[in-house]
């Protein structure tokens, strides 16, 4: 009961760290699906390219970082991760393929390819 009273008297002391961070200025366009962002998250997680204190970052931690970065709510990242992995072979990396193509086109346009 004492802890509850302290929380009511001093709410700022009990705020979640995430709530104290300023909101990100970045937002996804309306034609971006969450499963596309999940492709990025899954790729980073599976490739072990993101670390936390020198160890492999959990999928949920990478997901939370993307949620904050783009002001989105992914929901259950493990279910969304599985939905990426279970897609048809031609669709498993559809968004990543779109990104690769955009970079290649820009490189060609600037005369590097």
Buried (B, 14 or more C-beta within 10 A) or exposed (E): EEEEEEEEEEEEEEEEEEEEEEEEEEEBEEEEEBBBBBBBBBBBBEEEEBEEEEEEBEBBEBBBBBBBEBEBEBEEBEEBBEBBEEBEEEEBBBBBEEEEEEEEEEEEEEEEE
